[in-house]
Structure formats: structure tokens, C-alpha cells
Amino acid sequence: EIKVATRPVMRNIVCSILGLAPSWVIGFFVNFHPQLKDHAKKVITHHLGYNMANNMLFMAYKEGEEILHVEHELLENYVEDKLIFLYGRTDQYTPLHQLDELR
């Protein structure tokens, strides 16, 4: 689950493994994603290492820590037509009740 991997100790472990893994191993797992185009797979395989993974997981950790509920007043009064939220039902990252609140 992504929430476990974003915690500081686990984040360092996951990022260290990615940093030590050869690119062919990362490419092997990236190739399992059916919706990625070949060019995207090559870019991810080439760039995914300790620093990139650490940055992504840290941002996910901070968002999960700071965004606890949807502020409807802020959305309605200031950014109603300028902000789009994208939530995935299967990403196990964002609570589904937030998706339902935004509809």
C-alpha cells in the first residue's frame, strides 16, 4: 500500500532498493503497466532511482499528512473554474469519500 511506502523509514528502504536495482530490473516491472506507452516506459526506466522515488514518495507523504478534508468554501469562492482534481479509484492513495465530496 502506498501509505506504508511513504512513511520515512519505509521510504528510505524502497528508495534504496530502487537506487541499487539495475535498470533492466526496473524496466521489467515498468513493462507490466498496460497503459504506458513505450516512450514513457523508457523514460521511467532510465530516470527512476533513489532521488526521483524519494521525491515522489515524500510529496505523497506530505499531501497525505496535510490534506485531510476538502475545503469546499475555498473551491467555490476562489478556484472553482481553475482547479481540477484527478482521483483514481484503484490507486489506494486518496480516500474515495473525497472523490464523492467533489462531485
Phi, psi and omega in degrees: 000142185296326181296326178290317182291341181273345179295147189310310183293313180294324179300316179295322179294311180299316182292324177295318178298314179296323179292330181269341183289136175294155185298331180293330178289314178299316178300322179301314181284325179296326181295344178285345181282113188287339185265353179280137176282160184303319180297317179296321178298319179294318181296314180297315180300320182288322188261342184286110179213197184302307186295315181295314180296319180297317178298314181296314182290327177294316178298318178297320179297312181295320178296316179294331180281324187264327183263097184257339178204164180273129178267093185298322181298317178299315181295316184289321187271333190240324188229025187308314184260005187244357186231133179236130175258134176245120179237141175252133180291339184249007184279350179055030182243314183257132177299136182295334180295333176291322176298315180295325179293327183281343182289000000 
